[in-house]
Amino acid sequence: MFAKYLKVNNACGDCGTELHHHQADDAPPYLTILIVGHVVLPGLVMTERLYHPETWVHYALWPALTVGLALTLLPRIKGTVIALQWAQRMHGFGNNPGANT
């Protein structure tokens, strides 16, 4: 589905379904921030309360985990949003009935 990290191909390489008219826009970054925040913040608080690590441990662990999770989840969530648009025939995916069967 992707030509580069977040660049969507104009069409599917297998079936030829056009993908250029998707409108993922702001949903993938928003959902990524929501998920990463709900994973990292409770982890940070629980680690502090249970283990009381040195401050440098927090500085080393949490930014790296946050960036790593965000960069891993963003293309997967964008692909999911585009797949949902395709499945619901939204934003031009349903213009040619029967072509996507």
HUDA-V996844 format. One line per field, one symbol per residue. ss: DSSP state (@ for helix, = for strand, . for the rest). phi: phi as a letter, one per 30 degrees, with the letter a starting at -180 (. if undefined). psi: psi as a letter, one per 20 degrees, with the letter a starting at -180 (. if undefined). Layout:
ss: ???
phi: ???
psi: ???
This chain:
ss: .=.....=..=......=........@@@@@@@@@@@@@@@@@@@@@@@@@...@@@@@@@@@@@@@@@@@@@@@@@@@@@@@@@@@..............
phi: .cdbebddddbddcciddcdcdbdhcddddddddddddcdddddddddddchdddddddddddddddddddddedddddddddddddchchjdcdcdidcc
psi: hphagjopqhqphgijppihjqmhdigghghggggghiggghgggggghgilrqhhgghhgggggggggghghghhhghggghggghjlqliijhnpihk.
